[in-house]
């Protein structure tokens, strides 16, 4: 075993421990007759790139459904052509142009003082461009997970099937919401792989949370950003999905399927 990789022998030992603890937790799910549900979202696509090819190759090799959150601000024809034969891919709307227009530390496309109609107009224009892509579903993924105060209302106004942001376990919303929870990358000081031990520990924590709350079918969302992966992130992603495909302890579902069964507040019914 090399001392020059993964933080030396101590690093390998800690990573092995994480795998072991994860297996132990999966054993508790098996004993309860349950199987965790996972889904996979990748953000920021605009065009075909070698990185997108690599992402799609990993999805196909492991037969894992993939939701691509696409920014609808340029010419999407090349991307449409590239995705034409990709049966495992769902395309959803990642904002309108991924430009930060908020002031202060929190980033977001829509300043929170913007009126509902202004947000709706922008979102509709973005969806109109995106709708022609193969596998497109009218689902909104706000950049930087920024939730404009009018966003839930606009989603309903514009007929969105769902939306996806960050870290809620079983969100109740008028329009169904399915979030991501496990980020493959860390961002402070430049994007890079979060580390195998940290990702596995996060997954274990999410499983424990759901098991203890009895939320057996609350999905866990894996979040990737193909344009920002370093080599360790790519290698882990491929290995993790291959491990999952081989051992069968996790169920990977597509986003449209999850949205159809997501808990959501019933639309108000008109009496009389
Ligand atoms: Zn983004």
Boltz pocket constraint, residues with backbone or C-beta under 6 A from the ligand:
constraints:
  - pocket:
      binder: B
      contacts: [[A, 43], [A, 44], [A, 94], [A, 98], [A, 143], [A, 144]]
      max_distance: 6.0
